[in-house]
Amino acid sequence: MFIAIGLVPQSELVKDLLELNDFKYINTNECKTEVEGIFVAGDCRVKSVRQLTTAVNDGTIAAQLAINYLNK
Ligand SMILES: Cc1cc2nc3c(=O)[nH]c(=O)nc-3n(C[C@H](O)[C@H](O)[C@H](O)COP(=O)(O)OP(=O)(O)OC[C@H]3O[C@@H](n4cnc5c(N)ncnc54)[C@H](O)[C@@H]3O)c2cc1C
């Protein structure tokens, strides 16, 4: 038997706003969503590796994208 703990994304909050995949992960292009000005970082987005290092990496990218967006 295989038991997976902690793999259900808590994406309820954005389900009517952003595109989710069949497993309720948020679809993104890197950390950009299809909605201008909304960026997503970490395990809740569609990605191939979910680890602390990739979550931190996403945080950096999403923050930089948000800064660029606000400076526009
Ligand atoms: C069992 C398990 C073991 C793991 N072991 C490792 C490991 O050994 N090494 C490793 O690198 N990675 C490990 N990981 C993966 C790692 O924990 C994640 O990749 C990382 O925590 C993702 O960070 P995050 O900030 O995206 O999400 P999270 O750490 O899940 O943080 C999301 C936060 O958002 C909060 N939240 C959710 N919904 C709302 C809301 N509506 N309003 C406000 N807050 C909300 C949650 O309470 C949570 O605090 C493990 C994961 C699991 C489940």
The ligand as an SDF file (V2000), in Angstrom:
LIG
                    3D

 53 58  0  0  0  0  0  0  0  0999 V2000
    5.1470   14.7710    4.3430 C   0  0  0  0  0  0  0  0  0  0  0  0
    6.0550   15.6910    3.5910 C   0  0  0  0  0  0  0  0  0  0  0  0
    7.4250   15.5940    3.7370 C   0  0  0  0  0  0  0  0  0  0  0  0
    8.2850   16.4540    3.0340 C   0  0  0  0  0  0  0  0  0  0  0  0
    9.6330   16.3290    3.1810 N   0  0  0  0  0  0  0  0  0  0  0  0
   10.4660   17.1690    2.5350 C   0  0  0  0  0  0  0  0  0  0  0  0
   11.8720   17.0670    2.7030 C   0  0  0  0  0  0  0  0  0  0  0  0
   12.3920   16.2060    3.4270 O   0  0  0  0  0  0  0  0  0  0  0  0
   12.6530   17.9630    2.0330 N   0  0  0  0  0  0  0  0  0  0  0  0
   12.1380   18.9290    1.2200 C   0  0  0  0  0  0  0  0  0  0  0  0
   12.8890   19.7270    0.6610 O   0  0  0  0  0  0  0  0  0  0  0  0
   10.8000   19.0500    1.0550 N   0  0  0  0  0  0  0  0  0  0  0  0
    9.9500   18.2010    1.6840 C   0  0  0  0  0  0  0  0  0  0  0  0
    8.5970   18.2960    1.5170 N   0  0  0  0  0  0  0  0  0  0  0  0
    8.0900   19.3210    0.6000 C   0  0  0  0  0  0  0  0  0  0  0  0
    8.0800   20.6870    1.2540 C   0  0  0  0  0  0  0  0  0  0  0  0
    7.4560   20.6060    2.5240 O   0  0  0  0  0  0  0  0  0  0  0  0
    7.2980   21.6360    0.3470 C   0  0  0  0  0  0  0  0  0  0  0  0
    7.8450   21.6070   -0.9530 O   0  0  0  0  0  0  0  0  0  0  0  0
    7.3200   23.0710    0.8610 C   0  0  0  0  0  0  0  0  0  0  0  0
    6.8620   23.1300    2.1900 O   0  0  0  0  0  0  0  0  0  0  0  0
    6.4330   23.9280   -0.0290 C   0  0  0  0  0  0  0  0  0  0  0  0
    6.3600   25.2170    0.4980 O   0  0  0  0  0  0  0  0  0  0  0  0
    5.1180   26.1250    0.1890 P   0  0  0  0  0  0  0  0  0  0  0  0
    5.3790   27.4160    0.8550 O   0  0  0  0  0  0  0  0  0  0  0  0
    4.8120   26.0860   -1.2650 O   0  0  0  0  0  0  0  0  0  0  0  0
    3.8580   25.3730    0.8740 O   0  0  0  0  0  0  0  0  0  0  0  0
    3.5750   25.0730    2.4070 P   0  0  0  0  0  0  0  0  0  0  0  0
    4.8270   24.8500    3.1730 O   0  0  0  0  0  0  0  0  0  0  0  0
    2.5470   23.9670    2.3630 O   0  0  0  0  0  0  0  0  0  0  0  0
    2.9340   26.4080    2.9440 O   0  0  0  0  0  0  0  0  0  0  0  0
    1.6710   26.8440    2.5410 C   0  0  0  0  0  0  0  0  0  0  0  0
    1.0710   27.6140    3.7150 C   0  0  0  0  0  0  0  0  0  0  0  0
   -0.1180   28.2650    3.2940 O   0  0  0  0  0  0  0  0  0  0  0  0
   -1.0780   28.1210    4.3040 C   0  0  0  0  0  0  0  0  0  0  0  0
   -2.4010   28.2900    3.6770 N   0  0  0  0  0  0  0  0  0  0  0  0
   -3.0800   27.4340    2.8850 C   0  0  0  0  0  0  0  0  0  0  0  0
   -4.2580   27.9520    2.5210 N   0  0  0  0  0  0  0  0  0  0  0  0
   -4.3200   29.1850    3.0760 C   0  0  0  0  0  0  0  0  0  0  0  0
   -5.2930   30.2170    3.0600 C   0  0  0  0  0  0  0  0  0  0  0  0
   -6.4240   30.1230    2.3870 N   0  0  0  0  0  0  0  0  0  0  0  0
   -5.0330   31.3390    3.7580 N   0  0  0  0  0  0  0  0  0  0  0  0
   -3.8540   31.4990    4.4370 C   0  0  0  0  0  0  0  0  0  0  0  0
   -2.9000   30.5450    4.4780 N   0  0  0  0  0  0  0  0  0  0  0  0
   -3.1360   29.4030    3.8130 C   0  0  0  0  0  0  0  0  0  0  0  0
   -0.8440   26.7440    4.8690 C   0  0  0  0  0  0  0  0  0  0  0  0
   -1.3880   26.6190    6.1670 O   0  0  0  0  0  0  0  0  0  0  0  0
    0.6830   26.6980    4.8760 C   0  0  0  0  0  0  0  0  0  0  0  0
    1.2240   27.2230    6.0700 O   0  0  0  0  0  0  0  0  0  0  0  0
    7.7320   17.4520    2.2030 C   0  0  0  0  0  0  0  0  0  0  0  0
    6.3490   17.5680    2.0790 C   0  0  0  0  0  0  0  0  0  0  0  0
    5.5240   16.7020    2.7610 C   0  0  0  0  0  0  0  0  0  0  0  0
    4.0260   16.8570    2.6150 C   0  0  0  0  0  0  0  0  0  0  0  0
  1  2  1  0
  2  3  1  0
  2 52  2  0
  3  4  2  0
  4  5  1  0
  4 50  1  0
  5  6  2  0
  6  7  1  0
  6 13  1  0
  7  8  2  0
  7  9  1  0
  9 10  1  0
 10 11  2  0
 10 12  1  0
 12 13  2  0
 13 14  1  0
 14 15  1  0
 14 50  1  0
 15 16  1  0
 16 17  1  0
 16 18  1  0
 18 19  1  0
 18 20  1  0
 20 21  1  0
 20 22  1  0
 22 23  1  0
 23 24  1  0
 24 25  2  0
 24 26  1  0
 24 27  1  0
 27 28  1  0
 28 29  2  0
 28 30  1  0
 28 31  1  0
 31 32  1  0
 32 33  1  0
 33 34  1  0
 33 48  1  0
 34 35  1  0
 35 36  1  0
 35 46  1  0
 36 37  1  0
 36 45  1  0
 37 38  2  0
 38 39  1  0
 39 40  1  0
 39 45  2  0
 40 41  1  0
 40 42  2  0
 42 43  1  0
 43 44  2  0
 44 45  1  0
 46 47  1  0
 46 48  1  0
 48 49  1  0
 50 51  2  0
 51 52  1  0
 52 53  1  0
M  END
$$$$
